[in-house]
Amino acid sequence: MGHYIEVEKNVRLFVEDIGSGPPVIFLHGWPLNSRMFEYQFTLLSEQGYRCIGIDQRGFGKSYAPATGYGYDRLADDVKAVIDYLKLDQAYLVGFSVGGAIAVRYMARHGGYGIRKLALLGAAAPSFTQRDDFPYGMKREDADAQIAAVKKDRPQLLRDFGDKFLAKGADADVISEPFKDWLQQLGLEASAWGTVRTFESLRDEDLRADILQIKTSTTIFQGSLDTICPPELAKQQLNGIDGSTLVTFEQSGHGMLFDEPARFNKELLEFLK
């Protein structure tokens, strides 16, 4: 069932809470919401897991305040949900910017309440290139993305969706209605939350954070990902002691949609 949890005064997040058993916390990617994991919620709840999907502030059914979209505050939002639900020994699964927020959470809150971490195409340790970090999106391209959101958000979401999925001949076929569904999830977000969160994607630096993660970590990466390219996963692997890498050769950014059967198999393996 879904319910609202107050994470600070006048800000409530919508949290989906399905099933019973070991808790699995899902952090969605930009510009979607927790419903992107609905197929995993169905599978895992049938397998004896409790699935907890958090709509980040500004996205899905959560409140959309004008401020609070930096990674510190977003990580604190996760902590507030964990505290409210009294979760312990939970699995934390973060996709794209959700992976970046998970990294900040693990560093800022010392991995409180988390048993294992999964990073799915994570926007870490830096989504954008820097003088001493040649990986990821160019800053000017990130600026152009933000400008496009402000000018024509539906078209930007359509274009982003085209980059989201693989074009490989061996990837599972994605129907046009499915693509429309993904775009609709993006349109459910607030415009300002979409912009502010992408600004954090552009500006935040997690290189120091990943070095602080001591929890067992599995990195999931699509080989054809052009949004969070494989070089980022290699940096995560090098920075997180004892981490392991699972590669999806026929997947772009959305490996859970490009190769759903294999993704679900690897996710269940991670949860063992």
Secondary structure, DSSP 4 states (H G I P E B T S, - for coil): -EEEEEEETTEEEEEEEE-SSSEEEEEPPTT--GGGGHHHHHHHHHTT-EEEEE--TTSTTS---SS--SHHHHHHHHHHHHHHHT--SEEEEEETHHHHHHHHHHHHSTTTTEEEEEEES---S-SB-BTTB--SB-HHHHHHHHHHHHH-HHHHHHHHHHHHS---TTSPPPPHHHHHHHHHHHHTS-HHHHHHHHHHHHH---HHHHTT--SEEEEEEETT-SSS-HHHHHHHHHHSTT-EEEEETT--S-HHHHSHHHHHHHHHHHT-
